[in-house]
Amino acid sequence: METDMMRCFYLLLLMVICDGFHVHGPSDPLIVQLGGSVMLPCFVDTPLPMQELEIEWKRNDSETLVHLWQDGESHPESQNPSYRERAHFFIEEIALGNFSLFLMNVTREDAGVYKCAVYTNHDSYETLIEIKEIERLIVSGAHVISAYAGEDITLNCSVDSHIPAENIEQVSWMKMDGEILVLLYEHGEVQTDSSHERYMDRVELFSAEERNKGNFSLRLKDVRTDDKGLYTCSAFSGAFSDNTTMEVQQLGFSSMQVGIFVLCALGFVIGSLILGYFSYTSFNNNDDSRRALAIQWGYVLCPNITMAIVFILWGVTDGFLTEAATCSALNGVRILFLLWIALHLKTFEGYPRQIINRLAIPLQYAVINFVAYSSLVVDVWNRLDTEGKIILLIFLLPWPLCTLLYILYVIAIVCRGRTLQKRANLSYYFTELNNSLRIVFIILIYGVYPGYQAFAVFQFLAWICFRRYFYCKRLFLFWLSLMMILEVLSASGSIYVHYVVVDNVKERDALTCATAFLHILNTITLFIDIKYSSDEESDSRNTGTQQRLSHLVVFMFGSVVVVLVNAVVLLVELILKARTGQRTVDLRVVLLPTECVFAVCCLALQISAFWKRNRKSIREEIDRLGRSCGCKQEHRDSPPQCDERELENLAPEAQPSGS
């Protein structure tokens, strides 16, 4: 009986021990983040004796030893080298039955099935733990790429992820200097419209099949000098993100840029220096032959047309179309300016000379006005809906229409054999109207304080003064002074409005310079209209005035110095951008002030000519004003003397009646 009871007791004790020795692990496979840390659970319900305990962690597929606990301590020296210093026990928890393993810096090779085996002197048990998937988002690519300008290159970017490519939230390409967005891939679609204007239509990703393989490399077409620099390919998906950086290095100039260098050199050396020498020689010798005329025409046309073409090529190769268009237009319309003051104009007689003089400045004004503000018009156009675009067209249509009508009007009058003398003031009205519309356009675009529209009133007041100038001959000096004051106020207000309301600093500085240049042209137009609206020398050749040294100096400045500045600025910009990969300055900010200096010199010639033509009238007007002020002062200070003179005037009349 006692023996049976002892057997039952031992059987019950064995069942309790066996139940407490069961090794537990996770019920589901583990999902681990690449590069992170993970705990592989392994524990028993009842603590086991430490003296006879042995714990062994192995890879189930290769029997690779991950970690070992034996004889009351861990044995890191027995670990496989790939797990050394990455796999650790919770040593303080082992006595409590926690045999879990802590694995750090998870790699893709860590995925698989692990076995946690627990041994005692009496028995052994084990459990399996699976790391099913390694969540990863690794972005890699080449670090340095060298290319010549004009080539097509590929910036490598490989995205290694357990996430399907179509489920990756975003992949972005950025140029680090300036934080310029090159191209964006978002929610399974390539957002081509997101590219910066410098990269528009020049960048693309590979096909959808390649992207599904993780290939998000960027194909950059027609490499430019400003493409040089650091680029970043960044991928985002949920909590995961990674990026890689690469550098684009350039080894030299493209064939197009070499052509720009050559054209700049030839245009200045042959057009400005060589032809300039021959033109100056023929001028000194008073040579009016056809050969001299051809040389002078070549001197005016060759360098300016060459520089206009050079800036167009630069805009095409480097992508700064608005900036290049303005610089090219300045060089193109400078021909009109030079023809207007050219010494060989003395060879033209009658109406051809009048047409050149009447149309040169207004056409230059119209072209620069259109080109300089084209970027703002395009920007507004892209932001408007259909109804807004129609309103914008209605508002802008009068500008080119008025220019065309004015040109046709001048030509029609000439063809009918009439004189332009009494119809000359239309060009000043035309430029003043454009000045007013420009201010209103800027204010409407940016929606600023309506009080700024008061600056547009100065132009209308100038119109009134201009009309009064011709109807009040005895007060012409007063009305002219008032017109000049209004012109200064108008220019100052227009520059102030541009500087305050334009957000883009680059466009603001360029438009400020363009506005100053346009107002100088407007003032020149004022003096041209005054000259051709008067009865003096409306169609005379005035060769003595045109051949003065001052005209020659201004002409040489515009045909040599200004062209030289344009060529040097462009070449320096190309060289610096090739070395640094970055823009140094907006060329408009340099070239427009240079053109303003040239225009101011021309304006000085106009003012000087006006003074010489009207010197006698101006002095008479000043004397009249002085006598008027003097008479009033005399009446105010000595009334008794005036009374005595009146009595003396009456005395001779009294004598005959007395006799």
ZIURSUL-V891038 format. One record per residue. N is the residue number from 1. RES is the residue in three letters. SS is DSSP state (A for helix, B for strand, O for the rest). OMEGA is omega in degrees with one decimal (NA if undefined). D_LAST is the distance of its C-alpha to the last C-alpha in whole Angstrom. Layout:
<<N RES SS OMEGA D_LAST> <N RES SS OMEGA D_LAST>>
This chain:
<<1 MET O 179.4 192> <2 GLU A -179.7 190> <3 THR A 178.4 190> <4 ASP A 179.1 188> <5 MET A 178.2 185> <6 MET A 179.2 184> <7 ARG A 178.3 184> <8 CYS A -179.9 182> <9 PHE A -179.4 180> <10 TYR A 177.5 179> <11 LEU A 178.3 178> <12 LEU A 178.8 175> <13 LEU A 178.7 174> <14 LEU A 178.5 174> <15 MET A 179.4 172> <16 VAL A -179.2 169> <17 ILE A -179.8 169> <18 CYS A 179.2 169> <19 ASP A -178.5 166> <20 GLY A -175.6 164> <21 PHE O 179.1 164> <22 HIS O -179.6 162> <23 VAL B -176.8 159> <24 HIS B 175.5 156> <25 GLY O -179.6 153> <26 PRO O -179.9 150> <27 SER O -177.7 150> <28 ASP O 175.7 148> <29 PRO O -178.7 147> <30 LEU B 173.4 144> <31 ILE B -170.4 140> <32 VAL B 177.1 139> <33 GLN B -179.4 136> <34 LEU O -179.2 136> <35 GLY O -179.7 135> <36 GLY O -179.8 136> <37 SER O -178.4 139> <38 VAL B 174.5 141> <39 MET B 177.0 144> <40 LEU B -173.4 148> <41 PRO O 174.1 150> <42 CYS O -175.0 153> <43 PHE B 175.9 155> <44 VAL B -177.8 158> <45 ASP O -175.9 159> <46 THR O 178.9 161> <47 PRO O -178.9 161> <48 LEU O 178.9 163> <49 PRO O -176.2 165> <50 MET A -174.5 163> <51 GLN A -176.7 167> <52 GLU A -173.9 168> <53 LEU O 174.1 164> <54 GLU B -178.5 163> <55 ILE B -176.9 160> <56 GLU B 175.6 159> <57 TRP B -178.9 155> <58 LYS B 167.6 156> <59 ARG B -175.5 154> <60 ASN O -176.6 156> <61 ASP O -175.0 156> <62 SER O -177.4 156> <63 GLU O 176.6 158> <64 THR O -178.6 155> <65 LEU B -179.5 156> <66 VAL B 177.9 153> <67 HIS B -175.6 154> <68 LEU B 171.6 157> <69 TRP B -175.5 158> <70 GLN B 177.9 162> <71 ASP O 174.0 164> <72 GLY O 179.2 161> <73 GLU B 178.1 158> <74 SER B -178.0 156> <75 HIS O -178.9 157> <76 PRO A 179.8 153> <77 GLU A -179.3 155> <78 SER A -177.7 157> <79 GLN O 169.2 154> <80 ASN O -176.2 153> <81 PRO O -178.9 150> <82 SER O -179.5 147> <83 TYR O -177.2 148> <84 ARG O -178.1 148> <85 GLU O 175.2 145> <86 ARG O -178.2 144> <87 ALA B -175.3 147> <88 HIS B 170.1 148> <89 PHE B 167.5 150> <90 PHE O -167.5 149> <91 ILE A -178.1 152> <92 GLU A -177.6 152> <93 GLU A -175.2 152> <94 ILE A 179.9 155> <95 ALA O 179.3 158> <96 LEU O 177.5 156> <97 GLY O 179.0 157> <98 ASN B -178.1 154> <99 PHE O -176.5 154> <100 SER O -179.1 151> <101 LEU B 178.4 149> <102 PHE B -176.4 145> <103 LEU B -176.8 144> <104 MET O 175.8 141> <105 ASN O -175.3 138> <106 VAL O 176.4 140> <107 THR O 179.0 140> <108 ARG A 179.5 140> <109 GLU A 179.9 144> <110 ASP A 178.7 145> <111 ALA O 179.0 145> <112 GLY B -177.1 149> <113 VAL B 178.9 152> <114 TYR B 179.9 153> <115 LYS B 175.2 156> <116 CYS B -177.9 157> <117 ALA B -179.0 160> <118 VAL B -176.7 162> <119 TYR B 168.1 165> <120 THR O -179.5 168> <121 ASN O -174.6 171> <122 HIS O -173.2 172> <123 ASP O 177.4 170> <124 SER B 177.6 167> <125 TYR B -178.6 164> <126 GLU B 175.1 161> <127 THR B -178.0 158> <128 LEU B 178.1 155> <129 ILE B -177.8 151> <130 GLU B 167.1 149> <131 ILE B -169.9 146> <132 LYS B -172.5 145> <133 GLU B 175.9 141> <134 ILE B 176.7 139> <135 GLU B -173.8 135> <136 ARG O 172.5 133> <137 LEU B -177.2 130> <138 ILE B 178.2 130> <139 VAL B -178.7 127> <140 SER B 179.1 128> <141 GLY O 178.0 126> <142 ALA O -173.7 125> <143 HIS O -177.8 123> <144 VAL B 177.5 122> <145 ILE B 178.5 120> <146 SER B -177.8 119> <147 ALA B 171.8 117> <148 TYR O 176.8 115> <149 ALA O -179.0 111> <150 GLY O 179.2 111> <151 GLU O 171.4 115> <152 ASP O -179.1 117> <153 ILE B 177.4 119> <154 THR B 175.3 121> <155 LEU B -173.6 120> <156 ASN O 175.7 124> <157 CYS O -179.1 124> <158 SER B -179.8 128> <159 VAL B 178.8 128> <160 ASP B -174.7 132> <161 SER B 171.7 132> <162 HIS O -178.8 135> <163 ILE O 176.3 132> <164 PRO O -175.4 131> <165 ALA A -179.0 128> <166 GLU A 179.4 127> <167 ASN A 175.7 127> <168 ILE O -172.3 125> <169 GLU O -173.4 122> <170 GLN B 168.1 120> <171 VAL B -176.4 120> <172 SER B 173.0 116> <173 TRP B -179.1 115> <174 MET B 168.6 113> <175 LYS B -166.9 111> <176 MET O 179.1 111> <177 ASP O -177.2 108> <178 GLY O -180.0 105> <179 GLU O -178.4 108> <180 ILE B 178.2 107> <181 LEU B -178.9 109> <182 VAL B 179.7 111> <183 LEU B -176.9 113> <184 LEU B 172.3 114> <185 TYR B -173.5 118> <186 GLU B 176.9 118> <187 HIS O 174.4 121> <188 GLY O -178.5 122> <189 GLU B 175.1 119> <190 VAL B -177.1 117> <191 GLN B -175.8 113> <192 THR A -178.7 112> <193 ASP A -177.7 108> <194 SER A -175.7 108> <195 SER O 173.7 108> <196 HIS O -176.3 105> <197 GLU O 178.1 103> <198 ARG O -176.2 104> <199 TYR O -179.6 108> <200 MET O 178.9 107> <201 ASP O 177.5 109> <202 ARG O -177.3 111> <203 VAL B 177.8 113> <204 GLU B 174.0 116> <205 LEU B 178.4 120> <206 PHE O -174.7 123> <207 SER O 179.4 125> <208 ALA A 177.8 126> <209 GLU A 177.9 129> <210 GLU A 179.3 129> <211 ARG A 177.0 127> <212 ASN A 175.9 130> <213 LYS O -179.9 132> <214 GLY O -179.3 129> <215 ASN B 178.9 127> <216 PHE O 178.8 124> <217 SER O -177.2 123> <218 LEU B 175.4 119> <219 ARG B -178.7 118> <220 LEU B -175.8 115> <221 LYS O 172.6 114> <222 ASP O -176.0 111> <223 VAL O 179.0 111> <224 ARG O -178.3 108> <225 THR A -179.5 107> <226 ASP A 173.8 106> <227 ASP A 179.7 109> <228 LYS O 179.0 111> <229 GLY B -177.6 112> <230 LEU B 178.0 114> <231 TYR B -179.9 115> <232 THR B 172.7 117> <233 CYS B -175.9 119> <234 SER B 178.3 120> <235 ALA B -178.7 122> <236 PHE B 173.9 122> <237 SER B -178.3 125> <238 GLY O 179.9 125> <239 ALA O -176.9 126> <240 PHE B 174.7 127> <241 SER B 177.6 124> <242 ASP B 179.8 125> <243 ASN B 174.2 122> <244 THR B -176.4 123> <245 THR B 177.1 120> <246 MET B -176.8 120> <247 GLU B 175.4 117> <248 VAL B 178.1 116> <249 GLN B 178.7 116> <250 GLN B -176.0 114> <251 LEU O -178.5 115> <252 GLY O -178.0 112> <253 PHE O 174.8 109> <254 SER O 178.4 110> <255 SER A 177.8 109> <256 MET A 179.7 106> <257 GLN A 173.9 105> <258 VAL A 176.3 106> <259 GLY A 177.3 104> <260 ILE A 176.7 101> <261 PHE A -177.2 101> <262 VAL A -179.4 102> <263 LEU A 177.8 99> <264 CYS A -179.1 96> <265 ALA A -179.2 97> <266 LEU A -178.8 97> <267 GLY A -178.5 94> <268 PHE A -175.3 92> <269 VAL A -177.4 94> <270 ILE A -174.4 94> <271 GLY A -173.7 91> <272 SER A -173.9 88> <273 LEU A -175.0 90> <274 ILE A 178.6 91> <275 LEU A 177.2 89> <276 GLY A 177.6 86> <277 TYR A 179.7 87> <278 PHE A 179.3 87> <279 SER A 178.8 83> <280 TYR A 178.5 82> <281 THR A 178.8 83> <282 SER A 177.3 82> <283 PHE A 179.3 78> <284 ASN A -178.3 78> <285 ASN O -178.1 79> <286 ASN O -178.2 77> <287 ASP O 179.2 79> <288 ASP O -177.9 78> <289 SER O 178.3 82> <290 ARG A 177.9 84> <291 ARG A 178.4 86> <292 ALA A 177.8 83> <293 LEU A 178.4 82> <294 ALA A 178.5 86> <295 ILE A -179.7 86> <296 GLN A 175.8 83> <297 TRP A 177.5 84> <298 GLY A 178.8 87> <299 TYR A 179.2 86> <300 VAL A -171.0 84> <301 LEU A -168.4 86> <302 CYS A -176.2 90> <303 PRO A -176.7 90> <304 ASN A 176.6 88> <305 ILE A 178.4 90> <306 THR A -179.5 93> <307 MET A 176.0 92> <308 ALA A 178.0 91> <309 ILE A -179.5 95> <310 VAL A -179.3 96> <311 PHE A 175.1 95> <312 ILE A 178.0 96> <313 LEU A 178.1 100> <314 TRP A 178.4 99> <315 GLY A 179.8 98> <316 VAL A -176.1 101> <317 THR A -175.5 104> <318 ASP A 170.2 103> <319 GLY O 179.4 101> <320 PHE O -168.6 98> <321 LEU A -178.9 96> <322 THR A 178.8 93> <323 GLU A -179.8 92> <324 ALA A 179.8 94> <325 ALA A 178.6 91> <326 THR A -179.8 88> <327 CYS A 178.0 89> <328 SER A 178.8 90> <329 ALA A 178.0 87> <330 LEU A -180.0 85> <331 ASN A 179.4 86> <332 GLY A -176.8 86> <333 VAL A 174.9 82> <334 ARG A 175.7 81> <335 ILE A 177.9 82> <336 LEU A 179.4 79> <337 PHE A -178.9 77> <338 LEU A 175.5 78> <339 LEU A -177.9 77> <340 TRP A -179.4 74> <341 ILE A -175.6 73> <342 ALA O -179.0 75> <343 LEU A -177.4 74> <344 HIS A 177.1 76> <345 LEU A 179.0 74> <346 LYS A 179.7 72> <347 THR A 178.1 74> <348 PHE O 179.8 73> <349 GLU O 170.2 71> <350 GLY O -170.1 69> <351 TYR A 177.2 70> <352 PRO A 178.9 73> <353 ARG A 178.0 71> <354 GLN A -179.3 69> <355 ILE A 179.9 72> <356 ILE A -178.7 74> <357 ASN A -176.6 70> <358 ARG A -174.0 70> <359 LEU A -172.8 73> <360 ALA A -175.5 75> <361 ILE A 177.2 73> <362 PRO A 177.7 74> <363 LEU A 176.7 77> <364 GLN A 177.7 78> <365 TYR A -176.3 77> <366 ALA A -178.2 79> <367 VAL A -179.1 82> <368 ILE A 178.2 82> <369 ASN A -179.0 81> <370 PHE A -175.1 84> <371 VAL A -175.6 86> <372 ALA A -176.7 85> <373 TYR O -178.6 86> <374 SER A -179.2 89> <375 SER A 177.6 91> <376 LEU A 179.7 89> <377 VAL A 179.5 89> <378 VAL A 179.8 93> <379 ASP A 178.3 94> <380 VAL A 179.6 92> <381 TRP A -178.4 94> <382 ASN A -177.8 97> <383 ARG A -175.9 97> <384 LEU O 172.2 95> <385 ASP O -175.7 97> <386 THR A 180.0 96> <387 GLU A 178.2 94> <388 GLY A 178.5 92> <389 LYS A 178.0 92> <390 ILE A 178.6 91> <391 ILE A 179.0 88> <392 LEU A 177.9 87> <393 LEU A 179.2 87> <394 ILE A -178.9 85> <395 PHE A -175.0 83> <396 LEU A -174.8 83> <397 LEU A -179.0 83> <398 PRO A -176.8 79> <399 TRP A 179.2 79> <400 PRO A -179.5 81> <401 LEU A 178.7 80> <402 CYS A 178.8 76> <403 THR A -179.4 77> <404 LEU A 179.9 79> <405 LEU A 179.4 76> <406 TYR A 178.5 74> <407 ILE A 179.9 76> <408 LEU A 179.8 76> <409 TYR A 179.8 73> <410 VAL A -179.1 72> <411 ILE A -179.2 74> <412 ALA A 179.5 73> <413 ILE A 179.9 70> <414 VAL A -178.8 71> <415 CYS A 179.8 74> <416 ARG O 174.8 71> <417 GLY O 179.6 69> <418 ARG O -179.3 66> <419 THR O 177.4 64> <420 LEU O -170.7 65> <421 GLN A -175.7 61> <422 LYS A -178.2 60> <423 ARG A -170.9 63> <424 ALA O -171.7 64> <425 ASN O 178.3 63> <426 LEU A -177.6 66> <427 SER A 178.4 68> <428 TYR A 175.5 67> <429 TYR A -179.0 67> <430 PHE A -178.7 71> <431 THR A 178.5 71> <432 GLU A 176.4 69> <433 LEU A 178.0 71> <434 ASN A 177.2 74> <435 ASN A 179.2 73> <436 SER A -179.2 73> <437 LEU A 179.1 76> <438 ARG A 179.7 78> <439 ILE A 178.9 77> <440 VAL A 179.6 78> <441 PHE A 179.1 81> <442 ILE A -178.0 82> <443 ILE A 179.2 81> <444 LEU A -179.9 83> <445 ILE A -172.4 86> <446 TYR A 174.1 87> <447 GLY O -177.9 86> <448 VAL O -177.6 84> <449 TYR O -176.0 81> <450 PRO A -179.7 78> <451 GLY A 178.1 76> <452 TYR A 179.3 76> <453 GLN A 177.9 75> <454 ALA A 178.7 71> <455 PHE A 179.1 71> <456 ALA A -179.0 71> <457 VAL A -178.0 68> <458 PHE A 179.7 66> <459 GLN A 179.5 67> <460 PHE A 175.4 65> <461 LEU A 177.2 62> <462 ALA A 175.2 62> <463 TRP A -177.8 62> <464 ILE A 179.1 59> <465 CYS A 179.7 57> <466 PHE A 177.0 58> <467 ARG A -178.2 57> <468 ARG A -179.7 54> <469 TYR A -176.3 54> <470 PHE A -178.7 53> <471 TYR A 179.9 50> <472 CYS O -175.4 48> <473 LYS A -177.2 48> <474 ARG A 179.2 45> <475 LEU A -174.3 48> <476 PHE A -179.8 51> <477 LEU A 178.4 51> <478 PHE A -178.8 52> <479 TRP A 177.4 54> <480 LEU A 177.7 56> <481 SER A 179.3 57> <482 LEU A 177.1 57> <483 MET A 179.7 60> <484 MET A 176.8 62> <485 ILE A 178.6 62> <486 LEU A 177.3 63> <487 GLU A 178.3 66> <488 VAL A 178.5 67> <489 LEU A 179.6 68> <490 SER A 178.8 69> <491 ALA A 179.4 72> <492 SER A 178.5 72> <493 GLY A 179.8 73> <494 SER A 177.7 75> <495 ILE A 179.4 77> <496 TYR A -179.8 78> <497 VAL A 179.0 79> <498 HIS A -176.4 81> <499 TYR A -176.9 83> <500 VAL A -167.5 83> <501 VAL A -177.3 85> <502 VAL O -175.2 87> <503 ASP O -177.0 90> <504 ASN O -175.7 92> <505 VAL A -179.1 91> <506 LYS A 179.0 92> <507 GLU A -179.6 90> <508 ARG A -179.9 87> <509 ASP A -179.6 86> <510 ALA A -179.3 86> <511 LEU A 176.4 84> <512 THR A 177.3 82> <513 CYS A 179.6 81> <514 ALA A 179.1 81> <515 THR A 177.5 78> <516 ALA A 179.6 76> <517 PHE A -180.0 77> <518 LEU A 179.1 76> <519 HIS A 175.1 72> <520 ILE A 176.7 72> <521 LEU A 179.7 72> <522 ASN A 178.7 70> <523 THR A 175.3 67> <524 ILE A 177.8 68> <525 THR A 178.1 67> <526 LEU A -178.2 64> <527 PHE A 174.9 63> <528 ILE A 179.9 64> <529 ASP A 177.7 63> <530 ILE A -179.4 59> <531 LYS A -174.3 60> <532 TYR A 174.6 61> <533 SER A 178.1 58> <534 SER O -178.8 56> <535 ASP O -172.2 55> <536 GLU O 169.3 56> <537 GLU O -178.4 59> <538 SER O -178.3 61> <539 ASP O 179.8 63> <540 SER O -177.0 63> <541 ARG O 173.3 66> <542 ASN O -176.6 64> <543 THR A -179.8 67> <544 GLY A 179.3 65> <545 THR A -175.1 65> <546 GLN A -177.4 69> <547 GLN O 177.2 70> <548 ARG O -178.8 69> <549 LEU A -179.3 71> <550 SER A 177.2 70> <551 HIS A 179.1 71> <552 LEU A -179.7 75> <553 VAL A 179.6 75> <554 VAL A 179.4 75> <555 PHE A 179.1 77> <556 MET A 177.4 80> <557 PHE A -179.0 80> <558 GLY A -175.7 80> <559 SER A -178.7 83> <560 VAL A -173.4 85> <561 VAL A -178.0 84> <562 VAL A 177.0 84> <563 VAL A 178.3 87> <564 LEU A 178.9 89> <565 VAL A 178.2 88> <566 ASN A -178.3 90> <567 ALA A -177.2 93> <568 VAL A -179.3 94> <569 VAL A 179.9 93> <570 LEU A -179.1 95> <571 LEU A 177.6 98> <572 VAL A 178.0 98> <573 GLU A 178.9 98> <574 LEU A -177.9 101> <575 ILE A -179.3 103> <576 LEU A -179.8 103> <577 LYS A 176.8 104> <578 ALA A -178.3 107> <579 ARG A -174.7 108> <580 THR A -177.0 107> <581 GLY O -177.2 107> <582 GLN O 175.1 104> <583 ARG O 178.3 100> <584 THR O -177.3 98> <585 VAL O 172.5 95> <586 ASP O -175.3 93> <587 LEU A 179.7 91> <588 ARG A -178.4 88> <589 VAL A 177.4 87> <590 VAL A -172.9 87> <591 LEU A 179.6 86> <592 LEU A 174.9 83> <593 PRO A 176.4 82> <594 THR A 177.5 82> <595 GLU A 177.1 80> <596 CYS A 177.8 78> <597 VAL A 177.6 77> <598 PHE A -180.0 77> <599 ALA A 177.7 74> <600 VAL A 176.2 72> <601 CYS A 177.3 72> <602 CYS A 177.3 71> <603 LEU A 177.3 68> <604 ALA A 175.8 67> <605 LEU A 179.0 67> <606 GLN A -179.7 65> <607 ILE A 178.6 62> <608 SER A 178.8 62> <609 ALA A 178.4 61> <610 PHE A 179.7 59> <611 TRP A -178.0 57> <612 LYS A 179.0 57> <613 ARG A -172.0 56> <614 ASN O -177.0 53> <615 ARG A -179.3 52> <616 LYS A -179.6 49> <617 SER A -179.7 48> <618 ILE A 178.7 50> <619 ARG A 176.8 47> <620 GLU A 179.1 44> <621 GLU A 178.9 45> <622 ILE A 178.5 46> <623 ASP A 179.4 43> <624 ARG A 178.3 41> <625 LEU A 179.1 43> <626 GLY A 179.1 43> <627 ARG A 179.4 39> <628 SER A 178.8 39> <629 CYS A -179.7 41> <630 GLY A 179.5 39> <631 CYS A 179.7 36> <632 LYS A -179.7 38> <633 GLN A -179.1 39> <634 GLU A 177.0 36> <635 HIS A -175.4 35> <636 ARG A -173.3 38> <637 ASP A -173.8 38> <638 SER O 179.2 34> <639 PRO A 179.6 32> <640 PRO A -179.5 29> <641 GLN A 178.0 29> <642 CYS A -179.2 28> <643 ASP A 179.2 25> <644 GLU A 179.8 24> <645 ARG A 177.8 23> <646 GLU A 178.3 22> <647 LEU A 178.6 19> <648 GLU A 178.2 18> <649 ASN A 179.4 18> <650 LEU A -174.7 16> <651 ALA A 179.4 13> <652 PRO A -179.9 12> <653 GLU A -177.9 11> <654 ALA A -176.4 9> <655 GLN A 179.4 6> <656 PRO A -178.6 5> <657 SER A 178.5 5> <658 GLY A -179.3 4> <659 SER O NA 0>>
